[in-house]
């Protein structure tokens, strides 16, 4: 049996019902070359979630408690079988034929360098975000699920740094790009990304953690030090 080229990973908290919105976009595109791994932090899955797995043999559901979304992602790295992976939040949706675009990009890749696609930024709709890897030292320019990363490379880099509460994904992509600066950026938007709300406290935490990433990974002075 061929190894899947892509694992799509979704981390759930309390069987988030928005996952069914994601399912409707993903189910028609699943197949031998792509699996969908759902990691639920609730040890007990709802009947609806269990029934979802019956709709495709390419859906894998794991119910394992975790400490945070990043902890759940680290757990998922040990569960996925795809050569590459992409993280989709509950409520994010793939565009039609997006998976075929991603698979073609993976097949064309000659190194483990990151692959990036633009995404639609929804809720409110603010148009397309085009990834700019060269701007990573300056801002969080590449949100998931536009980043298609090599699974083994991420594992070798230590996965998600749990000392970050809100910027661990930014930190990981920065370390990845430093390892493989020759990223591939494509033009076709593949996904509609639904961001969540953020309190002022979380916004403040995010600001300071982004500065830490820039110091630790890139050796830059924080923005607030002149």
C-alpha positions as CSV (number, residue, x, y, z in Angstrom):
1,X,0.0,0.0,0.0
2,X,1.4,3.4,-1.0
3,X,2.2,5.9,1.7
4,X,-0.2,8.9,1.6
5,X,1.5,12.0,0.2
6,X,-0.6,14.2,2.4
7,X,-2.1,14.1,5.9
8,X,-4.6,16.8,6.7
9,X,-4.7,17.2,10.5
10,X,-7.5,18.7,12.5
11,X,-7.3,19.3,16.3
12,X,-10.7,19.2,18.0
13,X,-11.7,20.6,21.4
14,X,-14.9,19.0,22.8
15,X,-15.9,17.5,19.4
16,X,-16.3,21.0,17.8
17,X,-19.4,20.8,15.5
18,X,-17.6,23.1,13.0
19,X,-15.6,20.0,11.9
20,X,-18.6,18.9,9.8
21,X,-18.2,22.1,7.7
22,X,-14.6,21.0,7.1
23,X,-15.8,17.5,6.3
24,X,-18.1,18.5,3.5
25,X,-15.1,20.1,1.6
26,X,-12.7,17.3,2.4
27,X,-14.7,14.1,1.9
28,X,-15.0,14.3,-1.9
29,X,-11.2,14.8,-2.1
30,X,-10.0,12.0,0.2
31,X,-8.3,9.0,-1.4
32,X,-5.2,6.7,-1.2
33,X,-2.9,9.7,-1.5
34,X,-4.5,11.8,1.2
35,X,-5.8,11.0,4.7
36,X,-7.6,13.1,7.2
37,X,-6.5,12.7,10.8
38,X,-8.8,14.1,13.5
39,X,-7.3,14.4,17.0
40,X,-10.0,15.0,19.5
41,X,-9.1,16.2,23.0
42,X,-12.3,14.8,24.4
43,X,-11.9,11.1,25.4
44,X,-15.5,10.5,24.5
45,X,-16.5,11.2,20.9
46,X,-20.0,12.2,20.0
47,X,-22.1,9.7,17.9
48,X,-22.0,12.3,15.0
49,X,-18.2,12.3,15.0
50,X,-18.0,8.6,15.2
51,X,-20.4,8.3,12.2
52,X,-18.2,10.7,10.3
53,X,-15.5,8.2,10.2
54,X,-17.8,5.7,8.5
55,X,-18.1,7.9,5.5
56,X,-14.6,7.3,4.4
57,X,-11.9,4.8,5.1
58,X,-9.3,7.6,4.8
59,X,-10.5,9.3,8.0
60,X,-8.7,8.4,11.2
61,X,-10.1,9.5,14.5
62,X,-8.1,9.6,17.7
63,X,-9.5,10.6,21.1
64,X,-6.5,11.6,23.3
65,X,-6.5,14.3,26.0
66,X,-4.0,17.1,25.4
67,X,-2.9,20.3,27.2
68,X,-3.3,22.6,24.2
69,X,-3.8,22.7,20.5
70,X,0.0,22.6,20.0
71,X,0.3,19.6,22.3
72,X,-2.4,18.0,20.2
73,X,-0.4,18.8,17.1
74,X,2.7,17.2,18.6
75,X,0.6,14.1,19.4
76,X,-0.7,14.1,15.8
77,X,2.8,14.0,14.3
78,X,3.1,10.5,15.8
79,X,-0.2,9.4,14.3
80,X,-0.1,10.7,10.7
81,X,1.4,8.6,7.9
82,X,1.6,11.2,5.1
83,X,4.9,12.3,3.8
84,X,3.6,15.9,4.2
85,X,1.0,17.4,6.3
86,X,-1.2,20.5,6.6
87,X,-3.2,21.7,9.6
88,X,-6.8,22.7,9.2
89,X,-8.9,24.1,12.0
90,X,-12.5,23.0,12.5
91,X,-14.5,25.3,10.2
92,X,-11.7,25.7,7.6
93,X,-12.6,24.5,4.2
94,X,-10.6,23.3,1.1
95,X,-11.5,24.8,-2.2
96,X,-12.7,22.3,-4.9
97,X,-9.8,20.4,-6.4
98,X,-7.4,21.9,-3.8
99,X,-6.1,18.5,-2.9
100,X,-5.1,17.7,-6.4
101,X,-3.2,21.0,-6.5
102,X,-1.3,20.1,-3.3
103,X,-0.5,16.5,-4.5
104,X,0.9,17.9,-7.7
105,X,3.1,20.3,-5.8
106,X,4.3,17.6,-3.5
107,X,5.1,15.3,-6.5
108,X,7.1,18.1,-8.1
109,X,9.2,18.8,-4.9
110,X,12.8,17.8,-5.1
111,X,13.7,18.7,-1.5
112,X,11.9,18.9,1.9
113,X,11.5,22.6,1.5
114,X,8.2,24.0,2.6
115,X,5.3,24.4,0.1
116,X,3.0,27.4,0.5
117,X,-0.3,28.2,-1.1
118,X,-2.4,31.4,-0.8
119,X,-5.6,31.2,1.3
120,X,-8.9,33.0,1.5
121,X,-9.1,34.7,4.9
122,X,-12.8,34.5,5.9
123,X,-14.9,35.8,8.8
124,X,-14.9,38.6,7.9
125,X,-13.8,38.1,4.3
126,X,-10.7,40.1,3.7
127,X,-9.5,38.6,0.4
128,X,-6.6,36.4,-0.3
129,X,-3.4,36.2,1.8
130,X,-0.4,35.4,-0.4
131,X,2.5,33.8,1.6
132,X,5.8,35.7,1.6
133,X,8.4,33.4,3.3
134,X,11.0,36.2,3.1
135,X,8.9,38.3,5.5
136,X,8.8,35.6,8.3
137,X,11.5,37.4,10.4
138,X,9.2,40.5,10.4
139,X,5.6,39.2,10.8
140,X,3.4,36.1,11.0
141,X,2.9,36.1,7.2
142,X,2.0,32.4,6.6
143,X,-1.0,31.1,8.5
144,X,-2.1,27.5,8.4
145,X,-3.5,25.8,6.3
146,X,-1.5,27.3,3.5
147,X,1.8,25.7,4.7
148,X,2.5,22.1,3.5
149,X,5.4,20.8,5.6
150,X,7.4,17.6,5.5
151,X,6.4,15.4,8.4
152,X,9.8,13.9,9.2
153,X,11.5,17.3,8.9
154,X,9.1,18.8,11.5
155,X,9.7,15.8,13.8
156,X,13.5,16.2,13.4
157,X,13.1,19.9,14.4
158,X,11.4,18.9,17.6
159,X,7.8,19.7,16.5
160,X,5.9,22.5,18.2
161,X,7.8,24.3,21.0
162,X,5.5,24.1,24.0
163,X,7.1,27.1,25.7
164,X,5.0,29.2,23.4
165,X,1.3,29.5,24.2
166,X,0.2,31.3,21.0
167,X,3.1,31.5,18.5
168,X,4.3,27.9,18.4
169,X,3.2,27.5,14.8
170,X,5.0,30.8,13.8
171,X,8.1,29.5,15.6
172,X,8.0,26.2,13.8
173,X,7.6,27.7,10.3
174,X,10.5,30.1,11.0
175,X,12.8,27.3,12.1
176,X,11.7,25.2,9.1
177,X,12.4,28.1,6.7
178,X,15.8,28.6,8.3
179,X,16.5,24.9,7.6
180,X,15.1,25.0,4.1
181,X,15.1,28.6,2.8
182,X,14.2,27.5,-0.8
183,X,10.5,27.4,-0.2
184,X,8.0,26.9,-3.1
185,X,5.2,29.4,-3.3
186,X,2.2,28.6,-5.6
187,X,-0.5,31.0,-6.9
188,X,-3.8,29.1,-6.5
189,X,-5.7,29.8,-3.2
190,X,-6.5,26.4,-1.8
191,X,-8.5,27.0,1.4
192,X,-10.9,29.3,3.2
193,X,-9.4,30.0,6.7
194,X,-11.8,30.9,9.5
195,X,-9.8,32.7,12.3
196,X,-11.1,32.7,15.8
197,X,-11.7,35.6,18.1
198,X,-8.9,36.9,20.3
199,X,-9.1,38.7,23.7
200,X,-6.9,41.7,24.4
201,X,-4.9,39.5,26.8
202,X,-4.2,36.9,24.2
203,X,-3.4,39.6,21.6
204,X,-0.8,41.0,24.1
205,X,0.6,37.5,24.7
206,X,0.9,36.9,21.0
207,X,2.7,40.2,20.5
208,X,5.4,39.3,23.1
209,X,5.7,35.7,21.9
210,X,6.3,36.9,18.3
211,X,9.1,39.1,19.6
212,X,10.6,36.0,21.3
213,X,10.5,34.0,18.1
214,X,12.3,36.8,16.3
215,X,15.0,37.0,18.9
216,X,15.4,33.2,19.3
217,X,15.2,32.2,15.7
218,X,16.4,35.2,13.7
219,X,18.5,37.0,16.3
220,X,16.5,40.3,15.8
221,X,15.9,42.9,18.4
222,X,12.2,43.1,19.5
223,X,10.1,45.8,17.9
224,X,9.8,47.7,21.2
225,X,13.6,48.1,21.7
226,X,15.0,51.0,19.7
